[in-house]
Amino acid sequence: MLFDRNIIITGKHSAYMDLLKDNNFFSRHLDVYINAAIIGFQYNRKSSSDKSEEYKDKRTQIHTEQLVRESSILEFIYRLIMLLDSQKEINLEDRINRAFRDDSLSDVSEKHAENMKIFNHYVLGGIEILYEKIIEKGVTEQDFMKNAYEFIKEQNLSFTNKSADEILYELK
């Protein structure tokens, strides 16, 4: 199983996760983690663990029980990112191995660990994007809601030619 250990997020990324959860954009830290993986990949943004003094005591833990309950969605996203991530200029066959074989063979645990690092770098990048787009430029709850709406609108435009406003208008 891919996600069979607690996940620990530290530093500023932990603080950002707390802000996103505490302002009711996500119900659980796990929801931030899941969405951040997709957003980090979509924006091609990777980040490393924060080791700054300012956030040295910040730590968020996502427990194994939660990960196991959501393992199907987590594994789907992981495999998709492993297939689509070609930043190391690896060929398609190697990407297929990375997505479907590296985690299932006992003798490739080092490869799997490297793949999880790639995945988690996208997660951390996605956490930064969510924070920057929703929380960073806001002061009030209304600001956060407006920022979230604009972010969702931006996401929608990347997938369709219609704006979120046009789609909402059509629903009337």
RAGIDA-V501599 format. One record per run of one state. SS is the DSSP state (H for helix, E for strand, C for the rest). FROM is the first residue (numbers start at 0). LEN is the number of residues. Records with the same first field share a line. If there is no record, write none. Layout:
SS->FROM-LEN ; FROM-LEN
This chain:
C->0-6 ; 22-6 ; 42-10 ; 55-3 ; 62-1 ; 69-1 ; 84-7 ; 100-5 ; 136-4 ; 159-4 ; 171-1
E->6-4 ; 58-4
H->10-12 ; 28-14 ; 52-3 ; 63-6 ; 70-14 ; 91-9 ; 105-31 ; 140-19 ; 163-8
